[in-house]
């Protein structure tokens, strides 16, 4: 995802992670392919990344790994990748909030236990981490990290002692897990993908020549010129061995009870990805069209706030007939380590990242499309920038409903008291951000946006697909 979240005071949303796995049956090294797969998933996390590999024909249980803080091209070098010899491997990119951004929490996690080794990469967030962690601690469990992913890995390792295979151990561990998870797991001779029964997070299967791939998004497959095979179904465990692919669907639930994260379509996924058969790009176009139908306004220009607002802006333009243009120039060279201006500086952090094309908006009535409004501070700044550039009117349209409740399943939506929409009307919010008008995507449009697939709306309605935790543990056991 773009870097606005770091630059704009935490206003925009964060996702948690991206996962990738590969098994080359011909015995070729996979580290470089995993690296490029992670590069394609970099938008899902920029805090840390890592790769772990093994040789299925080499010493059983020998795992080589490298991980660190930063972007893929900061953590890995050609020499590093050359040292990672192995034809099976997993990779991970991670985002975290302040306080948990440490190398110890970087993934993949590699465990050595009585049955051998296990490397795990996890995307999502559990809601019963404290209970699962206490169960392990009271029987002597020792933890090296503060993330729920280690709790998952330890439960799988514990179940493996009492099962015939690692995939059986994964199935037994899954019965204990509550929350969102897409897992890619490497054992010495197997690559396993698992998705929680609600299907919160994406996971797909690809094939390149004589190698199989598991990835968070289809865009990673495209980067490697790999063929998309299918999505891992919600609740499914897929096991890839030298003998082929095997599936366990015993954890699957009825389709109408599933709960895909709607923000994969609105914001998180890359627009060239397809999530459970639905094009992310087309979903955003559709959202823009809906805004034009449901909340029309007379204007001269439609613009999107980069990046995920761009496709919705195009959809609004296509439906309304109002020209779509570019109003914002984004500085692509502001890196992860950007130092925010201090109190003594008058430089706006917003303007370091985004600037307005005055020639595009001067003396025009502008419709500004954004993917969401969280606290409202960024929206206020961007509206003001458009006005200072000469826009006569600024009408804000949001391609998501208003946030009213926190998310416990891997999306960094804060508690209700920090959400601008909580306890306020649209007119009040409109005045606070300084716009001439404001409209959100209607709630009933979400299922249409996902082409009828069941989605999670908890952050909009407070009706979660499962019981939320009694206490807000986000930030204590987070990814």
C-alpha positions as CSV (number, residue, x, y, z in Angstrom):
1,X,0.0,0.0,0.0
2,X,1.2,3.6,-0.5
3,X,3.1,5.3,2.2
4,X,0.5,7.9,3.2
5,X,-0.1,6.2,6.5
6,X,3.4,7.0,7.7
7,X,3.3,10.5,6.4
8,X,-0.1,11.7,7.4
9,X,-0.2,11.0,11.1
10,X,-1.6,7.5,11.0
11,X,-4.8,8.7,9.3
12,X,-5.1,6.0,6.6
13,X,-5.5,2.3,7.0
14,X,-2.9,-0.4,7.5
15,X,-3.1,-4.0,6.6
16,X,-1.0,-6.5,8.5
17,X,1.0,-8.8,6.2
18,X,1.6,-10.6,2.9
19,X,2.6,-14.2,2.6
20,X,4.3,-16.2,-0.1
21,X,5.5,-19.8,-0.5
22,X,7.0,-21.9,-3.3
23,X,7.9,-25.5,-3.9
24,X,10.0,-26.4,-7.0
25,X,9.8,-30.1,-7.8
26,X,12.8,-29.8,-10.1
27,X,15.0,-28.9,-7.2
28,X,15.8,-25.3,-8.3
29,X,16.5,-22.7,-5.7
30,X,13.4,-20.6,-4.9
31,X,14.8,-17.7,-2.8
32,X,15.0,-15.3,-5.8
33,X,11.5,-16.1,-6.9
34,X,10.2,-15.6,-3.4
35,X,11.9,-12.3,-3.2
36,X,10.2,-11.0,-6.3
37,X,6.9,-12.4,-5.1
38,X,7.4,-10.4,-1.8
39,X,8.3,-7.4,-3.8
40,X,4.9,-7.6,-5.5
41,X,3.3,-7.8,-2.1
42,X,5.2,-5.0,-0.6
43,X,2.1,-2.8,-0.4
44,X,0.8,-5.2,2.3
45,X,3.6,-4.4,4.7
46,X,6.8,-2.3,4.8
47,X,8.1,-2.7,8.3
48,X,10.0,-6.0,7.9
49,X,10.4,-9.0,5.6
50,X,12.0,-12.4,5.5
51,X,12.6,-15.6,3.7
52,X,13.1,-19.2,4.9
53,X,14.1,-22.1,2.6
54,X,15.0,-25.7,2.8
55,X,16.3,-28.4,0.4
56,X,13.9,-31.3,0.2
57,X,16.8,-33.6,-0.9
58,X,19.2,-32.3,1.7
59,X,19.6,-32.9,5.4
60,X,16.1,-33.1,6.8
61,X,15.2,-30.2,9.0
62,X,18.0,-27.8,7.8
63,X,16.4,-24.4,7.3
64,X,18.2,-21.3,6.0
65,X,16.6,-18.0,6.7
66,X,17.2,-14.3,6.5
67,X,14.9,-11.5,7.8
68,X,15.2,-7.9,8.9
69,X,13.6,-4.5,9.3
70,X,12.8,-2.6,6.2
71,X,11.7,-3.0,2.6
72,X,12.6,-6.1,0.5
73,X,15.4,-4.2,-1.3
74,X,16.8,-3.0,2.0
75,X,16.8,-6.3,3.7
76,X,18.0,-8.6,0.8
77,X,21.1,-8.4,-1.4
78,X,22.1,-10.6,-4.3
79,X,24.6,-12.2,-2.0
80,X,22.0,-12.8,0.7
81,X,19.7,-14.5,-1.8
82,X,22.5,-16.6,-3.2
83,X,23.2,-18.1,0.2
84,X,19.6,-19.2,0.6
85,X,19.9,-22.6,-1.1
86,X,16.7,-24.6,-1.2
87,X,13.8,-25.7,-3.5
88,X,11.1,-25.1,-0.9
89,X,10.5,-21.9,1.0
90,X,8.2,-19.3,2.5
91,X,8.4,-15.5,2.6
92,X,6.7,-12.7,4.5
93,X,6.2,-8.9,4.5
94,X,4.9,-7.3,7.6
95,X,3.3,-4.1,8.8
96,X,3.1,-3.3,12.5
97,X,2.1,-0.4,14.7
98,X,4.6,1.4,17.0
99,X,5.9,-0.7,19.8
100,X,5.9,-4.0,18.1
101,X,8.1,-3.1,15.2
102,X,11.2,-5.2,16.1
103,X,13.3,-7.7,14.3
104,X,12.2,-10.5,16.7
105,X,8.7,-10.1,15.4
106,X,9.7,-10.3,11.8
107,X,8.6,-13.4,9.9
108,X,8.8,-16.2,8.8
109,X,9.0,-17.8,12.2
110,X,11.3,-20.9,12.3
111,X,10.7,-23.4,15.0
112,X,12.9,-26.4,15.9
113,X,11.0,-29.0,17.9
114,X,10.9,-32.7,18.6
115,X,9.5,-33.6,15.1
116,X,11.9,-31.4,13.2
117,X,11.4,-27.9,11.9
118,X,8.6,-25.7,10.9
119,X,8.6,-22.3,9.2
120,X,5.4,-20.2,9.2
121,X,4.2,-17.0,7.7
122,X,0.9,-15.5,8.8
123,X,-1.5,-12.8,7.6
124,X,-4.3,-11.8,9.9
125,X,-5.2,-11.4,13.5
126,X,-6.5,-13.8,16.1
127,X,-9.1,-12.7,18.7
128,X,-8.3,-15.4,21.2
129,X,-4.6,-15.0,21.5
130,X,-4.4,-14.5,25.3
131,X,-6.2,-17.7,26.0
132,X,-4.1,-19.7,23.5
133,X,-0.9,-18.1,24.8
134,X,-1.8,-18.8,28.5
135,X,-2.5,-22.5,27.6
136,X,1.0,-22.8,26.3
137,X,2.6,-20.7,29.1
138,X,1.0,-22.8,31.9
139,X,2.6,-25.9,30.4
140,X,6.0,-24.4,30.1
141,X,5.8,-22.6,26.8
142,X,8.4,-19.9,26.3
143,X,7.9,-17.1,23.7
144,X,10.5,-15.2,21.8
145,X,8.1,-12.7,20.2
146,X,4.9,-10.7,21.0
147,X,3.0,-11.8,17.9
148,X,0.0,-14.2,17.6
149,X,1.8,-15.9,14.8
150,X,4.2,-17.6,17.3
151,X,1.2,-18.8,19.2
152,X,-0.2,-20.4,16.1
153,X,3.2,-22.0,15.3
154,X,3.6,-23.4,18.8
155,X,0.1,-24.9,18.8
156,X,0.8,-26.6,15.4
157,X,4.1,-28.0,16.8
158,X,2.4,-29.3,19.9
159,X,-0.4,-31.0,17.8
160,X,2.2,-32.5,15.5
161,X,3.5,-34.6,18.4
162,X,0.2,-36.4,18.5
163,X,-0.6,-36.7,14.7
164,X,0.7,-38.6,11.7
165,X,1.4,-35.6,9.6
166,X,2.0,-31.8,9.8
167,X,-1.2,-31.1,7.8
168,X,-3.2,-33.1,10.4
169,X,-1.5,-30.9,13.1
170,X,-2.5,-27.8,11.2
171,X,-6.1,-29.0,11.1
172,X,-6.2,-29.7,14.8
173,X,-4.6,-26.4,15.6
174,X,-7.1,-24.6,13.4
175,X,-10.0,-25.9,15.6
176,X,-8.5,-23.8,18.5
177,X,-7.9,-20.6,16.5
178,X,-10.5,-17.8,16.4
179,X,-10.0,-14.9,14.1
180,X,-8.4,-14.1,10.8
181,X,-5.5,-16.1,9.3
182,X,-4.0,-17.1,6.0
183,X,-1.0,-19.3,6.7
184,X,1.9,-20.6,4.6
185,X,3.8,-23.3,6.4
186,X,7.0,-25.1,5.3
187,X,8.0,-28.5,6.8
188,X,11.0,-30.3,5.5
189,X,9.1,-32.0,2.6
190,X,5.8,-30.1,2.4
191,X,4.4,-26.7,1.7
192,X,1.0,-26.0,3.3
193,X,-1.5,-23.2,2.8
194,X,-4.4,-22.7,5.2
195,X,-7.2,-20.1,5.4
196,X,-9.6,-19.5,8.2
197,X,-13.1,-20.7,7.8
198,X,-14.5,-17.1,7.3
199,X,-12.0,-16.4,4.6
200,X,-11.0,-12.9,6.0
201,X,-7.7,-12.8,4.2
202,X,-6.8,-13.9,0.6
203,X,-4.7,-16.8,-0.4
204,X,-4.3,-18.3,-3.8
205,X,-2.4,-21.1,-5.6
206,X,-0.2,-20.6,-8.7
207,X,2.0,-22.8,-10.9
208,X,5.1,-21.9,-12.8
209,X,6.6,-24.7,-14.9
210,X,7.2,-27.6,-12.3
211,X,6.8,-25.4,-9.2
212,X,3.7,-24.6,-7.1
213,X,3.2,-21.3,-5.4
214,X,1.0,-20.0,-2.5
215,X,0.5,-16.2,-2.3
216,X,-1.6,-13.6,-0.7
217,X,-2.5,-12.0,-4.0
218,X,-2.7,-12.9,-7.7
219,X,-0.5,-9.9,-8.6
220,X,2.5,-11.8,-7.1
221,X,1.8,-14.7,-9.5
222,X,1.7,-12.2,-12.4
223,X,5.0,-10.8,-11.4
224,X,6.6,-14.2,-11.8
225,X,4.7,-15.1,-15.0
226,X,3.1,-17.9,-13.0
227,X,-0.3,-19.3,-13.9
228,X,-3.2,-18.8,-11.5
229,X,-4.6,-22.1,-10.5
230,X,-7.3,-21.2,-8.0
231,X,-8.0,-19.6,-4.6
232,X,-7.6,-21.5,-1.4
233,X,-11.2,-21.8,-0.2
234,X,-12.1,-20.4,3.2
235,X,-11.5,-23.1,5.8
236,X,-9.4,-25.2,3.4
237,X,-6.0,-26.7,4.0
238,X,-3.9,-27.3,0.9
239,X,-0.8,-29.6,1.1
240,X,1.8,-29.5,-1.6
241,X,4.2,-32.4,-1.8
242,X,6.4,-34.1,-4.4
243,X,3.3,-36.3,-5.1
244,X,1.0,-33.3,-5.9
245,X,-1.6,-31.2,-4.2
246,X,-4.0,-32.5,-1.6
247,X,-7.0,-30.7,0.0
248,X,-8.7,-30.9,3.3
249,X,-12.0,-29.0,3.5
250,X,-13.3,-30.4,6.8
251,X,-13.1,-26.9,8.3
252,X,-15.1,-25.2,5.6
253,X,-18.4,-23.5,6.6
254,X,-21.5,-22.5,4.5
255,X,-20.7,-19.7,2.0
256,X,-23.3,-17.4,3.5
257,X,-21.4,-17.4,6.8
258,X,-18.1,-16.4,5.3
259,X,-16.7,-12.9,5.9
260,X,-14.1,-11.7,3.5
261,X,-12.5,-8.4,4.5
262,X,-14.2,-5.8,2.3
263,X,-11.2,-3.6,2.5
264,X,-9.3,-6.1,0.3
265,X,-11.5,-4.8,-2.5
266,X,-11.7,-1.2,-1.3
267,X,-8.1,-0.5,-0.3
268,X,-5.6,-3.3,0.6
269,X,-5.1,-5.4,-2.5
270,X,-3.3,-4.2,-5.5
271,X,-5.8,-3.2,-8.3
272,X,-4.4,-5.8,-10.6
273,X,-5.2,-8.6,-8.2
274,X,-8.3,-10.8,-8.2
275,X,-9.7,-11.8,-4.8
276,X,-12.0,-14.9,-4.7
277,X,-12.9,-14.5,-8.3
278,X,-13.6,-10.7,-8.1
279,X,-11.4,-8.2,-9.8
280,X,-10.2,-5.6,-7.3
281,X,-10.0,-3.0,-10.1
282,X,-13.6,-3.6,-11.2
283,X,-14.8,-3.5,-7.6
284,X,-13.3,0.0,-7.2
285,X,-14.7,1.1,-10.5
286,X,-18.1,-0.2,-9.3
287,X,-17.8,1.7,-6.0
288,X,-17.2,5.0,-7.9
289,X,-20.2,4.3,-10.2
290,X,-22.4,3.8,-7.1
291,X,-21.2,7.0,-5.6
292,X,-22.1,8.9,-8.8
293,X,-25.6,7.2,-8.8
294,X,-26.3,7.6,-5.1
295,X,-24.6,10.9,-4.4
296,X,-24.5,13.0,-7.6
297,X,-23.3,16.6,-7.6
298,X,-22.6,19.2,-10.3
299,X,-18.9,19.6,-10.8
300,X,-16.2,20.2,-13.4
301,X,-13.6,17.6,-12.4
302,X,-13.4,14.2,-10.6
303,X,-10.0,13.4,-8.9
304,X,-8.8,10.4,-6.8
305,X,-6.6,10.5,-3.8
306,X,-3.7,8.2,-4.7
307,X,-3.6,5.3,-4.9
308,X,-6.8,3.4,-4.2
309,X,-9.0,6.4,-4.8
310,X,-8.0,6.6,-8.5
311,X,-10.1,3.7,-9.8
312,X,-13.1,4.8,-7.8
313,X,-12.7,8.3,-9.3
314,X,-12.6,6.8,-12.8
315,X,-15.8,4.9,-12.0
316,X,-17.5,8.1,-10.8
317,X,-16.5,9.9,-14.0
318,X,-17.7,7.0,-16.2
319,X,-21.1,7.1,-14.6
320,X,-21.5,10.8,-14.2
321,X,-19.9,12.0,-17.5
322,X,-17.8,14.5,-15.5
323,X,-14.1,14.4,-16.7
324,X,-11.7,12.5,-14.6
325,X,-8.3,14.2,-14.1
326,X,-5.1,14.2,-12.0
327,X,-5.0,16.7,-9.2
328,X,-2.3,15.2,-7.0
329,X,1.4,14.6,-7.7
330,X,2.9,12.0,-5.4
331,X,6.5,12.0,-4.3
332,X,7.5,8.4,-5.0
333,X,10.9,8.8,-3.4
334,X,9.8,9.4,0.2
335,X,11.0,6.2,1.8
336,X,10.0,4.2,4.8
337,X,12.5,6.1,7.0
338,X,11.0,9.6,6.2
339,X,11.5,12.0,9.1
340,X,8.3,13.8,9.9
341,X,8.7,17.6,10.3
342,X,9.0,18.7,13.9
343,X,7.2,21.5,15.6
344,X,9.8,24.0,14.5
345,X,9.2,23.3,10.9
346,X,6.3,24.7,8.9
347,X,6.6,22.0,6.3
348,X,3.4,19.9,6.1
349,X,4.0,16.2,6.2
350,X,1.1,15.9,3.7
351,X,2.8,18.2,1.2
352,X,6.0,16.2,1.4
353,X,4.1,13.3,0.0
354,X,1.3,14.9,-2.0
355,X,1.1,18.2,-3.9
356,X,-1.8,19.6,-5.8
357,X,-1.6,20.5,-9.5
358,X,-2.8,24.0,-9.4
359,X,-3.4,24.2,-13.2
360,X,-5.7,21.2,-12.9
361,X,-8.1,22.5,-10.2
362,X,-7.9,26.3,-10.4
363,X,-11.4,27.8,-10.7
364,X,-13.0,24.3,-10.9
365,X,-15.6,22.5,-8.9
366,X,-13.8,19.4,-7.8
367,X,-15.1,16.0,-6.7
368,X,-12.5,14.3,-4.5
369,X,-12.7,10.5,-4.2
370,X,-11.0,8.8,-1.3
371,X,-11.2,5.3,0.0
372,X,-12.0,6.1,3.6
373,X,-12.0,8.7,6.3
374,X,-10.6,7.5,9.7
375,X,-9.9,10.4,12.1
376,X,-10.5,13.1,9.5
377,X,-7.3,15.0,9.9
378,X,-5.9,14.1,6.5
379,X,-9.1,14.7,4.7
380,X,-9.2,18.2,6.2
381,X,-5.6,18.9,5.1
382,X,-6.2,17.7,1.5
383,X,-9.4,19.6,1.1
384,X,-7.6,22.7,2.3
385,X,-4.8,22.1,-0.2
386,X,-7.3,21.9,-3.0
387,X,-8.8,25.2,-1.9
388,X,-5.4,26.9,-1.6
389,X,-4.7,25.7,-5.2
390,X,-7.8,27.6,-6.4
391,X,-10.6,25.0,-6.4
392,X,-13.9,26.8,-6.2
393,X,-15.7,23.9,-4.6
394,X,-14.6,20.6,-3.1
395,X,-17.1,17.8,-2.8
396,X,-15.8,14.7,-1.0
397,X,-17.0,11.2,-1.9
398,X,-15.8,8.1,0.0
399,X,-15.8,4.7,-1.5
400,X,-16.5,3.0,1.8
401,X,-19.2,3.5,4.5
402,X,-18.3,5.5,7.6
403,X,-16.2,3.7,10.2
404,X,-18.1,3.4,13.5
405,X,-16.4,0.4,15.2
406,X,-12.8,-1.0,15.5
407,X,-11.6,-4.0,13.6
408,X,-10.1,-7.0,15.4
409,X,-9.2,-9.1,12.4
410,X,-6.1,-7.5,10.9
411,X,-7.2,-4.0,9.8
412,X,-5.7,-1.1,11.8
413,X,-9.0,0.7,12.6
414,X,-8.8,2.3,16.0
415,X,-11.3,2.4,18.8
416,X,-14.6,4.3,18.2
417,X,-13.6,7.3,20.2
418,X,-10.9,8.0,17.6
419,X,-13.2,7.6,14.6
420,X,-14.5,10.9,13.2
421,X,-17.8,9.3,12.1
422,X,-18.6,7.9,15.6
423,X,-21.4,10.0,17.1
424,X,-21.4,12.6,14.2
425,X,-23.6,13.2,11.3
426,X,-22.4,13.5,7.7
427,X,-23.1,17.2,7.8
428,X,-21.0,17.6,11.0
429,X,-18.1,15.6,9.4
430,X,-18.4,17.7,6.2
431,X,-18.0,20.9,8.2
432,X,-15.0,19.4,10.2
433,X,-13.1,18.5,7.0
434,X,-14.0,21.8,5.3
435,X,-15.8,20.3,2.3
436,X,-18.8,21.7,0.4
437,X,-20.5,18.3,0.5
438,X,-19.7,14.8,1.7
439,X,-21.2,11.4,0.9
440,X,-20.2,7.8,1.8
441,X,-20.7,4.6,-0.1
442,X,-24.0,3.0,1.0
443,X,-23.8,0.0,3.2
444,X,-26.0,-2.1,0.9
445,X,-23.5,-1.6,-2.0
446,X,-20.8,-3.7,-0.2
447,X,-22.2,-7.1,-1.2
448,X,-22.7,-5.9,-4.8
449,X,-19.1,-4.6,-4.8
450,X,-18.0,-8.2,-3.9
451,X,-20.3,-9.6,-6.6
452,X,-22.5,-11.3,-4.0
453,X,-19.8,-12.9,-1.9
454,X,-20.2,-12.7,1.8
455,X,-18.1,-9.9,3.4
456,X,-17.3,-8.7,6.9
457,X,-19.0,-5.3,7.8
458,X,-18.1,-5.2,11.4
459,X,-16.2,-1.9,11.3
460,X,-19.3,-0.3,9.8
461,X,-22.1,-2.0,11.8
462,X,-20.6,-3.5,14.9
463,X,-22.0,-6.8,13.9
464,X,-18.9,-9.0,13.7
465,X,-18.9,-12.5,12.2
466,X,-17.7,-13.9,15.5
467,X,-17.6,-12.8,19.1
468,X,-15.0,-10.0,19.5
469,X,-12.6,-10.1,22.4
470,X,-13.9,-8.8,25.7
471,X,-10.8,-6.6,26.0
472,X,-9.1,-4.7,23.2
473,X,-5.8,-6.7,22.9
474,X,-4.7,-5.0,19.7
475,X,-1.2,-3.7,20.1
476,X,-0.3,-6.3,22.7
477,X,-0.5,-9.5,20.6
478,X,-0.4,-8.0,17.1
479,X,1.3,-8.9,13.8
